[in-house]
Amino acid sequence: MTAMFRAAILGLPALSIGLAALVLLGPGAPRGVTFVRVWGAPVAGSEALSLRLEGVRRLHGADDPAALSGIEVSATSAGSPLDPWTGSTGSDGVGEALLRAPGGLEEPVVVRVARDDDAGALLEARVPLLEARVPLLPPPRAAGTPAAGTPAAGTPAAEAAPLPGVTRGALRLRVTAARGVLAAPFPELVRVVVETESGAAVAGARVEASAVGADLDGQGSGPALVEADARGAASLTVTPRSHAVELTVRATPPAGARPGSPATPGATGTWEGRLPVIPGAIWLDPARLAGDPPALRLISPAPRTRAYVSLGDARGRLLGAVVPLAPDGAGFSSGELALPGEPALRATGWVVVASDPREQGAGAVAWPLSPAAAAATPRRVALLADGWPAAEARERARASRARRRGLLVLGAAAAAEMLLLAIEARSARRRLAAHLAAASGGAGEGGGPAPLSSEDRGRVLAAARAEPLLSALALAALVGLSFAAVAALATFR
């Protein structure tokens, strides 16, 4: 029994501290937290809840994309459940969820995101990632409602806004980009309207254009000569060769103009300005929009592996997609996405094409879906809900439970160690007392040692008891201090 006590006294501290260290440095240590963010632009009354999911793994403040499988997205609109969506996120951590709402979205809209547990049957079958109420944007203004001269958000404008520039002369020139912006090095139409100072169209006006940093009508930097139609409108094909394109347009009345015509013979007008070329923009090929079947053909001038797309119209964001891009042999990266066959979407819809899932980069561009439509002004996706606070709280609670169990092991081991030391000290005192009693109780005759008096014997036994007890208490205090020090260090993260 004495050997067992001594083995327990020597081995218990190492065993308990090792076990506690495994718990504190393993389950009790901070781990990477996986969560999702939800992006979108839902509109009240829309029949679709299109959400962009962003899977994120955060460790020590650094975020990395998280490819998540077995995701289930469910939602309720005004208390009524919508059909759930199941899927996964790609290697970039992005996935697109579409939940149909035949009755139209109504406040409150609550979104829940969960995923299958990768740890097996030891934990819950479904791990909640997010549950939050998402805001709805107001529906667009009804037709005929005043809007301070601006088109309703989320709908293509009836006519693109004139580009800023410097005008001179008796003729007025309005220059517009047919689709709102340009992307290098892809061709785009630029429209020029020639009017008199009174606003009358100059039919048949001669328009001469030159450019710096772009080709005009496939003839280099210019000059290019075109003739305006009966409405005083002319079109130029501009192919940017740089991100800074300066255009100069000069208009004169048609040859043989008479004094009674809207434009005075000899009158001229000049416009000078910069074209809105978006650096790094992914171009939408207008020819494929009119194809059979119609499709979104995306071409990136820079090497990219994917493009992030949002499709919508006045009803809001109706569909999202991640389009893979691959080298196309022409020095670009391109990819295609089938266009939904809904006529209203193709006639008045828009598509936001971006190289980043948040559509916040400088190269994010909104293109109209109809070749005849003007520039689009969509509602970009915004952050609707962030699962990081809840995920952080769950991780802290898990790590705290593990650390408490580790500290419990240390506390129980410390108590057991002190108890064992007390038992061993008491046993040692008994053995020492018995040994001293035997040694001091000799007969004193026949050559043996003389016995001690009762007073001397009491003093010897008292001294023998005092020193082992003091040593045992000191050792127990040191052991307790070591356990307390380990427990204190374990509180640091």
KOLKOLVO-929585 format. One record per residue (C-alpha): x, y, z; residue in one letter. Coordinates in nm, 2 decimals. Layout:
<rs>
{{X, Y, Z}, A}
...
</rs>
This chain:
<rs>
{{0.00, 0.00, 0.00}, M}
{{0.29, 0.24, 0.08}, T}
{{0.44, 0.18, -0.26}, A}
{{0.11, 0.25, -0.43}, M}
{{0.07, 0.57, -0.24}, F}
{{0.42, 0.69, -0.33}, R}
{{0.36, 0.59, -0.70}, A}
{{0.03, 0.79, -0.70}, A}
{{0.20, 1.09, -0.53}, I}
{{0.47, 1.10, -0.79}, L}
{{0.27, 1.02, -1.10}, G}
{{-0.06, 1.21, -1.03}, L}
{{0.08, 1.56, -1.09}, P}
{{0.24, 1.47, -1.42}, A}
{{-0.06, 1.27, -1.54}, L}
{{-0.32, 1.54, -1.44}, S}
{{-0.11, 1.83, -1.57}, I}
{{-0.06, 1.65, -1.90}, G}
{{-0.43, 1.57, -1.94}, L}
{{-0.53, 1.92, -1.85}, A}
{{-0.27, 2.06, -2.10}, A}
{{-0.42, 1.84, -2.37}, L}
{{-0.77, 1.97, -2.30}, V}
{{-0.66, 2.33, -2.27}, L}
{{-0.43, 2.33, -2.57}, L}
{{-0.67, 2.11, -2.78}, G}
{{-1.04, 2.16, -2.74}, P}
{{-0.99, 2.46, -2.51}, G}
{{-0.77, 2.65, -2.76}, A}
{{-0.93, 2.89, -3.01}, P}
{{-1.02, 2.73, -3.34}, R}
{{-1.10, 2.87, -3.68}, G}
{{-1.46, 2.98, -3.70}, V}
{{-1.67, 2.90, -4.01}, T}
{{-1.97, 3.13, -4.08}, F}
{{-2.16, 3.28, -4.37}, V}
{{-2.25, 3.62, -4.48}, R}
{{-2.56, 3.69, -4.69}, V}
{{-2.57, 3.95, -4.96}, W}
{{-2.86, 4.06, -5.18}, G}
{{-3.10, 4.33, -5.28}, A}
{{-3.45, 4.20, -5.21}, P}
{{-3.74, 4.42, -5.30}, V}
{{-4.08, 4.42, -5.13}, A}
{{-4.33, 4.24, -5.35}, G}
{{-4.07, 4.06, -5.55}, S}
{{-4.15, 3.69, -5.63}, E}
{{-3.79, 3.58, -5.58}, A}
{{-3.55, 3.60, -5.29}, L}
{{-3.21, 3.58, -5.45}, S}
{{-2.92, 3.56, -5.20}, L}
{{-2.55, 3.54, -5.25}, R}
{{-2.38, 3.33, -4.98}, L}
{{-2.03, 3.40, -4.87}, E}
{{-1.86, 3.12, -4.67}, G}
{{-1.58, 3.25, -4.45}, V}
{{-1.33, 3.08, -4.22}, R}
{{-1.17, 3.32, -3.97}, R}
{{-0.87, 3.23, -3.75}, L}
{{-0.67, 3.49, -3.55}, H}
{{-0.84, 3.77, -3.74}, G}
{{-0.76, 3.64, -4.09}, A}
{{-1.04, 3.55, -4.33}, D}
{{-1.02, 3.28, -4.59}, D}
{{-1.29, 3.15, -4.83}, P}
{{-1.47, 2.84, -4.70}, A}
{{-1.61, 2.58, -4.94}, A}
{{-1.92, 2.46, -4.76}, L}
{{-2.12, 2.16, -4.87}, S}
{{-2.47, 2.05, -4.76}, G}
{{-2.60, 2.40, -4.71}, I}
{{-2.97, 2.45, -4.65}, E}
{{-3.13, 2.80, -4.68}, V}
{{-3.48, 2.85, -4.55}, S}
{{-3.68, 3.16, -4.51}, A}
{{-4.02, 3.29, -4.41}, T}
{{-4.20, 3.59, -4.55}, S}
{{-4.46, 3.75, -4.32}, A}
{{-4.46, 3.42, -4.13}, G}
{{-4.52, 3.20, -4.44}, S}
{{-4.24, 2.96, -4.52}, P}
{{-4.07, 2.97, -4.86}, L}
{{-3.94, 2.66, -5.04}, D}
{{-3.59, 2.59, -4.90}, P}
{{-3.28, 2.58, -5.11}, W}
{{-3.00, 2.33, -5.08}, T}
{{-2.65, 2.35, -5.23}, G}
{{-2.29, 2.44, -5.16}, S}
{{-2.04, 2.71, -5.21}, T}
{{-1.75, 2.69, -5.45}, G}
{{-1.38, 2.70, -5.38}, S}
{{-1.41, 3.08, -5.36}, D}
{{-1.66, 3.04, -5.08}, G}
{{-1.95, 3.19, -5.29}, V}
{{-2.28, 3.03, -5.36}, G}
{{-2.61, 3.15, -5.51}, E}
{{-2.94, 3.06, -5.34}, A}
{{-3.28, 3.13, -5.50}, L}
{{-3.60, 3.09, -5.30}, L}
{{-3.93, 3.14, -5.48}, R}
{{-4.20, 3.37, -5.32}, A}
{{-4.51, 3.33, -5.54}, P}
{{-4.71, 3.56, -5.30}, G}
{{-4.44, 3.84, -5.31}, G}
{{-4.20, 3.92, -5.03}, L}
{{-4.35, 4.09, -4.72}, E}
{{-4.19, 4.21, -4.40}, E}
{{-4.06, 4.05, -4.19}, P}
{{-3.84, 3.82, -4.39}, V}
{{-3.63, 3.58, -4.17}, V}
{{-3.35, 3.38, -4.33}, V}
{{-3.19, 3.07, -4.17}, R}
{{-2.87, 2.90, -4.30}, V}
{{-2.75, 2.56, -4.17}, A}
{{-2.52, 2.30, -4.30}, R}
{{-2.45, 1.93, -4.25}, D}
{{-2.21, 1.85, -3.96}, D}
{{-1.87, 1.72, -4.08}, D}
{{-1.78, 1.58, -3.73}, A}
{{-2.02, 1.28, -3.76}, G}
{{-2.28, 1.16, -3.51}, A}
{{-2.11, 1.30, -3.20}, L}
{{-2.26, 1.64, -3.27}, L}
{{-2.58, 1.78, -3.41}, E}
{{-2.68, 1.66, -3.75}, A}
{{-2.73, 2.02, -3.87}, R}
{{-2.51, 2.31, -3.77}, V}
{{-2.67, 2.65, -3.76}, P}
{{-2.47, 2.91, -3.94}, L}
{{-2.70, 3.21, -3.95}, L}
{{-3.05, 3.32, -3.85}, E}
{{-3.14, 3.69, -3.91}, A}
{{-3.41, 3.92, -4.04}, R}
{{-3.32, 4.07, -4.37}, V}
{{-3.44, 4.42, -4.48}, P}
{{-3.65, 4.47, -4.79}, L}
{{-3.60, 4.76, -5.03}, L}
{{-3.90, 4.96, -5.12}, P}
{{-4.05, 4.88, -5.46}, P}
{{-3.97, 5.11, -5.75}, P}
{{-4.19, 5.41, -5.82}, R}
{{-4.50, 5.35, -6.02}, A}
{{-4.51, 5.48, -6.37}, A}
{{-4.59, 5.85, -6.38}, G}
{{-4.48, 5.91, -6.03}, T}
{{-4.25, 6.22, -6.01}, P}
{{-3.90, 6.13, -5.92}, A}
{{-3.72, 6.46, -5.95}, A}
{{-3.62, 6.40, -6.31}, G}
{{-3.44, 6.07, -6.23}, T}
{{-3.54, 5.72, -6.33}, P}
{{-3.66, 5.47, -6.08}, A}
{{-3.38, 5.27, -5.92}, A}
{{-3.35, 4.93, -6.06}, G}
{{-3.48, 5.01, -6.41}, T}
{{-3.30, 5.11, -6.72}, P}
{{-3.33, 5.48, -6.80}, A}
{{-3.53, 5.59, -7.10}, A}
{{-3.22, 5.76, -7.24}, E}
{{-2.86, 5.77, -7.13}, A}
{{-2.75, 6.09, -6.96}, A}
{{-2.53, 6.31, -7.18}, P}
{{-2.16, 6.28, -7.11}, L}
{{-1.99, 6.58, -6.96}, P}
{{-1.78, 6.78, -7.20}, G}
{{-1.70, 7.13, -7.34}, V}
{{-1.92, 7.26, -7.62}, T}
{{-1.86, 7.55, -7.85}, R}
{{-2.03, 7.70, -8.15}, G}
{{-2.38, 7.77, -8.27}, A}
{{-2.48, 7.40, -8.29}, L}
{{-2.53, 7.20, -7.97}, R}
{{-2.40, 6.84, -7.95}, L}
{{-2.52, 6.58, -7.70}, R}
{{-2.29, 6.28, -7.67}, V}
{{-2.40, 5.96, -7.50}, T}
{{-2.25, 5.61, -7.45}, A}
{{-2.51, 5.37, -7.58}, A}
{{-2.48, 5.13, -7.29}, R}
{{-2.36, 5.38, -7.03}, G}
{{-1.99, 5.28, -7.01}, V}
{{-1.71, 5.14, -7.22}, L}
{{-1.46, 4.86, -7.15}, A}
{{-1.12, 4.84, -7.32}, A}
{{-1.05, 4.70, -7.57}, P}
{{-1.41, 4.62, -7.68}, F}
{{-1.62, 4.82, -7.93}, P}
{{-1.91, 5.03, -7.81}, E}
{{-2.16, 5.26, -7.97}, L}
{{-2.14, 5.63, -7.90}, V}
{{-2.44, 5.84, -8.01}, R}
{{-2.42, 6.21, -8.11}, V}
{{-2.73, 6.43, -8.14}, V}
{{-2.69, 6.76, -8.33}, V}
{{-2.94, 7.04, -8.24}, E}
{{-2.97, 7.41, -8.29}, T}
{{-2.98, 7.65, -8.00}, E}
{{-3.36, 7.63, -8.00}, S}
{{-3.35, 7.25, -7.97}, G}
{{-3.44, 7.17, -8.33}, A}
{{-3.27, 6.86, -8.48}, A}
{{-3.03, 6.92, -8.76}, V}
{{-3.12, 6.64, -9.01}, A}
{{-2.83, 6.52, -9.22}, G}
{{-2.57, 6.70, -9.02}, A}
{{-2.21, 6.61, -9.10}, R}
{{-2.03, 6.47, -8.79}, V}
{{-1.65, 6.45, -8.78}, E}
{{-1.49, 6.27, -8.49}, A}
{{-1.14, 6.21, -8.37}, S}
{{-1.01, 6.03, -8.06}, A}
{{-0.70, 5.99, -7.85}, V}
{{-0.66, 5.64, -7.71}, G}
{{-0.93, 5.48, -7.91}, A}
{{-1.01, 5.36, -8.27}, D}
{{-1.32, 5.50, -8.44}, L}
{{-1.53, 5.29, -8.68}, D}
{{-1.23, 5.05, -8.71}, G}
{{-1.02, 5.32, -8.89}, Q}
{{-0.78, 5.41, -8.61}, G}
{{-0.79, 5.73, -8.40}, S}
{{-0.97, 5.93, -8.68}, G}
{{-1.10, 6.14, -8.82}, P}
{{-1.43, 5.95, -8.88}, A}
{{-1.71, 6.10, -9.09}, L}
{{-2.07, 6.01, -9.04}, V}
{{-2.40, 6.17, -9.14}, E}
{{-2.68, 6.23, -8.90}, A}
{{-3.03, 6.09, -8.97}, D}
{{-3.35, 6.28, -8.99}, A}
{{-3.35, 6.32, -8.61}, R}
{{-3.00, 6.47, -8.61}, G}
{{-2.86, 6.15, -8.45}, A}
{{-2.54, 5.98, -8.56}, A}
{{-2.36, 5.68, -8.42}, S}
{{-1.99, 5.60, -8.39}, L}
{{-1.82, 5.27, -8.30}, T}
{{-1.55, 5.35, -8.04}, V}
{{-1.29, 5.08, -7.95}, T}
{{-1.09, 5.20, -7.65}, P}
{{-0.72, 5.12, -7.65}, R}
{{-0.65, 5.27, -7.32}, S}
{{-0.84, 5.37, -7.00}, H}
{{-0.82, 5.74, -7.08}, A}
{{-1.00, 5.82, -7.41}, V}
{{-1.05, 6.18, -7.53}, E}
{{-1.31, 6.23, -7.80}, L}
{{-1.36, 6.54, -8.02}, T}
{{-1.67, 6.58, -8.22}, V}
{{-1.73, 6.86, -8.48}, R}
{{-2.07, 6.90, -8.65}, A}
{{-2.17, 7.11, -8.95}, T}
{{-2.50, 7.15, -9.14}, P}
{{-2.55, 6.93, -9.44}, P}
{{-2.42, 7.04, -9.77}, A}
{{-2.65, 7.27, -9.95}, G}
{{-2.84, 7.38, -9.63}, A}
{{-3.06, 7.68, -9.70}, R}
{{-3.11, 7.99, -9.49}, P}
{{-3.46, 7.86, -9.40}, G}
{{-3.34, 7.53, -9.26}, S}
{{-3.30, 7.48, -8.88}, P}
{{-2.93, 7.52, -8.91}, A}
{{-2.77, 7.84, -9.05}, T}
{{-2.53, 7.77, -9.33}, P}
{{-2.18, 7.78, -9.21}, G}
{{-2.28, 7.72, -8.84}, A}
{{-2.06, 7.47, -8.65}, T}
{{-2.06, 7.30, -8.32}, G}
{{-1.78, 7.12, -8.13}, T}
{{-1.78, 6.88, -7.83}, W}
{{-1.47, 6.77, -7.64}, E}
{{-1.47, 6.54, -7.34}, G}
{{-1.35, 6.20, -7.20}, R}
{{-1.54, 5.88, -7.25}, L}
{{-1.63, 5.66, -6.94}, P}
{{-1.39, 5.37, -6.99}, V}
{{-1.40, 5.15, -6.68}, I}
{{-1.06, 4.99, -6.60}, P}
{{-1.08, 4.62, -6.55}, G}
{{-1.44, 4.59, -6.66}, A}
{{-1.57, 4.26, -6.78}, I}
{{-1.74, 4.32, -7.11}, W}
{{-2.09, 4.19, -7.21}, L}
{{-2.11, 4.09, -7.57}, D}
{{-2.42, 4.25, -7.71}, P}
{{-2.43, 4.01, -8.01}, A}
{{-2.50, 3.71, -7.79}, R}
{{-2.78, 3.89, -7.62}, L}
{{-2.97, 3.89, -7.95}, A}
{{-2.86, 3.53, -8.04}, G}
{{-3.08, 3.22, -8.05}, D}
{{-3.09, 3.12, -7.78}, P}
{{-2.99, 3.44, -7.60}, P}
{{-2.69, 3.41, -7.36}, A}
{{-2.46, 3.63, -7.15}, L}
{{-2.12, 3.61, -7.31}, R}
{{-1.87, 3.77, -7.07}, L}
{{-1.52, 3.86, -7.18}, I}
{{-1.25, 3.97, -6.94}, S}
{{-0.94, 4.16, -7.07}, P}
{{-0.74, 4.03, -6.77}, A}
{{-0.69, 3.66, -6.68}, P}
{{-0.97, 3.56, -6.44}, R}
{{-1.12, 3.23, -6.35}, T}
{{-1.48, 3.35, -6.26}, R}
{{-1.72, 3.64, -6.29}, A}
{{-2.00, 3.72, -6.05}, Y}
{{-2.33, 3.80, -6.21}, V}
{{-2.66, 3.96, -6.07}, S}
{{-2.97, 3.96, -6.30}, L}
{{-3.27, 4.17, -6.23}, G}
{{-3.52, 4.44, -6.33}, D}
{{-3.77, 4.66, -6.16}, A}
{{-3.87, 4.37, -5.94}, R}
{{-3.52, 4.36, -5.79}, G}
{{-3.24, 4.10, -5.81}, R}
{{-3.40, 3.79, -5.96}, L}
{{-3.10, 3.56, -6.01}, L}
{{-2.74, 3.54, -5.93}, G}
{{-2.47, 3.32, -6.07}, A}
{{-2.09, 3.25, -6.07}, V}
{{-1.98, 3.22, -6.43}, V}
{{-1.65, 3.02, -6.49}, P}
{{-1.41, 3.20, -6.72}, L}
{{-1.14, 3.03, -6.93}, A}
{{-0.88, 3.15, -7.19}, P}
{{-1.06, 3.18, -7.53}, D}
{{-0.76, 3.19, -7.76}, G}
{{-0.79, 3.56, -7.83}, A}
{{-0.59, 3.66, -7.53}, G}
{{-0.90, 3.71, -7.31}, F}
{{-1.09, 3.50, -7.05}, S}
{{-1.45, 3.44, -7.15}, S}
{{-1.75, 3.24, -7.04}, G}
{{-2.13, 3.21, -7.11}, E}
{{-2.44, 3.19, -6.90}, L}
{{-2.78, 3.10, -7.05}, A}
{{-3.02, 3.40, -7.03}, L}
{{-3.36, 3.33, -6.88}, P}
{{-3.63, 3.33, -7.15}, G}
{{-3.86, 3.58, -6.96}, E}
{{-3.95, 3.85, -7.21}, P}
{{-3.99, 4.13, -6.95}, A}
{{-3.64, 4.06, -6.81}, L}
{{-3.48, 4.07, -7.15}, R}
{{-3.66, 4.39, -7.25}, A}
{{-3.60, 4.60, -6.93}, T}
{{-3.36, 4.40, -6.73}, G}
{{-3.00, 4.46, -6.63}, W}
{{-2.70, 4.25, -6.54}, V}
{{-2.42, 4.35, -6.30}, V}
{{-2.09, 4.18, -6.38}, V}
{{-1.81, 4.20, -6.13}, A}
{{-1.48, 4.03, -6.06}, S}
{{-1.56, 4.03, -5.68}, D}
{{-1.86, 3.88, -5.51}, P}
{{-1.95, 4.20, -5.32}, R}
{{-1.97, 4.40, -5.65}, E}
{{-1.77, 4.68, -5.49}, Q}
{{-1.47, 4.68, -5.71}, G}
{{-1.39, 4.95, -5.96}, A}
{{-1.45, 4.71, -6.24}, G}
{{-1.81, 4.62, -6.15}, A}
{{-2.03, 4.73, -6.44}, V}
{{-2.41, 4.72, -6.50}, A}
{{-2.50, 4.64, -6.85}, W}
{{-2.86, 4.66, -7.00}, P}
{{-2.99, 4.33, -7.13}, L}
{{-3.17, 4.48, -7.43}, S}
{{-2.94, 4.61, -7.71}, P}
{{-3.18, 4.90, -7.76}, A}
{{-3.19, 4.99, -7.39}, A}
{{-2.98, 5.27, -7.24}, A}
{{-2.76, 5.26, -6.93}, A}
{{-2.89, 5.06, -6.64}, A}
{{-2.90, 5.19, -6.28}, T}
{{-2.95, 4.87, -6.07}, P}
{{-2.94, 4.82, -5.70}, R}
{{-2.61, 4.65, -5.61}, R}
{{-2.60, 4.37, -5.36}, V}
{{-2.55, 4.48, -5.00}, A}
{{-2.47, 4.29, -4.68}, L}
{{-2.80, 4.17, -4.54}, L}
{{-2.68, 3.95, -4.25}, A}
{{-2.34, 3.85, -4.10}, D}
{{-2.30, 3.52, -3.92}, G}
{{-1.97, 3.62, -3.75}, W}
{{-2.11, 3.74, -3.41}, P}
{{-2.31, 3.43, -3.35}, A}
{{-2.03, 3.20, -3.47}, A}
{{-1.79, 3.38, -3.24}, E}
{{-2.02, 3.34, -2.95}, A}
{{-2.06, 2.97, -3.02}, R}
{{-1.68, 2.93, -3.04}, E}
{{-1.62, 3.12, -2.72}, R}
{{-1.88, 2.91, -2.54}, A}
{{-1.73, 2.58, -2.67}, R}
{{-1.37, 2.68, -2.57}, A}
{{-1.49, 2.80, -2.23}, S}
{{-1.66, 2.47, -2.16}, R}
{{-1.34, 2.28, -2.26}, A}
{{-1.12, 2.51, -2.04}, R}
{{-1.36, 2.46, -1.74}, R}
{{-1.33, 2.09, -1.78}, R}
{{-0.95, 2.12, -1.79}, G}
{{-0.95, 2.33, -1.48}, L}
{{-1.18, 2.09, -1.31}, L}
{{-0.92, 1.81, -1.38}, V}
{{-0.65, 2.03, -1.23}, L}
{{-0.86, 2.11, -0.92}, G}
{{-0.95, 1.74, -0.86}, A}
{{-0.59, 1.63, -0.91}, A}
{{-0.47, 1.90, -0.67}, A}
{{-0.71, 1.79, -0.40}, A}
{{-0.62, 1.42, -0.45}, A}
{{-0.25, 1.50, -0.44}, E}
{{-0.28, 1.69, -0.11}, M}
{{-0.49, 1.41, 0.04}, L}
{{-0.24, 1.16, -0.06}, L}
{{0.04, 1.37, 0.09}, L}
{{-0.15, 1.40, 0.41}, A}
{{-0.21, 1.03, 0.43}, I}
{{0.16, 0.96, 0.36}, E}
{{0.27, 1.21, 0.62}, A}
{{0.04, 1.06, 0.88}, R}
{{0.17, 0.71, 0.81}, S}
{{0.53, 0.83, 0.82}, A}
{{0.47, 0.99, 1.16}, R}
{{0.33, 0.67, 1.30}, R}
{{0.62, 0.46, 1.17}, R}
{{0.87, 0.71, 1.32}, L}
{{0.69, 0.72, 1.65}, A}
{{0.69, 0.34, 1.67}, A}
{{1.06, 0.33, 1.58}, H}
{{1.15, 0.59, 1.85}, L}
{{0.94, 0.41, 2.11}, A}
{{1.11, 0.09, 2.04}, A}
{{1.45, 0.25, 2.04}, A}
{{1.39, 0.44, 2.37}, S}
{{1.24, 0.15, 2.56}, G}
{{1.56, -0.06, 2.63}, G}
{{1.59, -0.26, 2.96}, A}
{{1.89, -0.07, 3.09}, G}
{{2.04, -0.38, 3.26}, E}
{{2.25, -0.65, 3.12}, G}
{{2.45, -0.42, 2.91}, G}
{{2.15, -0.27, 2.72}, G}
{{2.08, 0.10, 2.67}, P}
{{1.91, 0.27, 2.96}, A}
{{1.55, 0.37, 2.90}, P}
{{1.46, 0.73, 2.86}, L}
{{1.25, 0.90, 3.12}, S}
{{0.89, 0.97, 3.03}, S}
{{0.96, 1.35, 2.99}, E}
{{1.26, 1.29, 2.76}, D}
{{1.07, 1.04, 2.56}, R}
{{0.77, 1.29, 2.51}, G}
{{1.01, 1.56, 2.39}, R}
{{1.17, 1.33, 2.14}, V}
{{0.84, 1.21, 2.00}, L}
{{0.70, 1.57, 1.98}, A}
{{1.01, 1.68, 1.78}, A}
{{0.97, 1.38, 1.55}, A}
{{0.60, 1.46, 1.48}, R}
{{0.66, 1.83, 1.42}, A}
{{0.91, 1.82, 1.15}, E}
{{0.75, 1.57, 0.91}, P}
{{0.41, 1.74, 0.94}, L}
{{0.57, 2.08, 0.86}, L}
{{0.74, 1.93, 0.56}, S}
{{0.43, 1.76, 0.44}, A}
{{0.23, 2.09, 0.46}, L}
{{0.50, 2.28, 0.27}, A}
{{0.51, 2.01, 0.00}, L}
{{0.13, 2.02, -0.03}, A}
{{0.14, 2.40, -0.06}, A}
{{0.40, 2.38, -0.33}, L}
{{0.19, 2.12, -0.52}, V}
{{-0.12, 2.34, -0.49}, G}
{{0.07, 2.64, -0.61}, L}
{{0.19, 2.45, -0.92}, S}
{{-0.16, 2.35, -1.01}, F}
{{-0.29, 2.70, -0.95}, A}
{{-0.01, 2.84, -1.17}, A}
{{-0.10, 2.60, -1.45}, V}
{{-0.47, 2.70, -1.41}, A}
{{-0.38, 3.06, -1.43}, A}
{{-0.17, 3.02, -1.74}, L}
{{-0.45, 2.83, -1.91}, A}
{{-0.68, 3.14, -1.89}, T}
{{-0.47, 3.32, -2.14}, F}
{{-0.59, 3.27, -2.50}, R}
</rs>
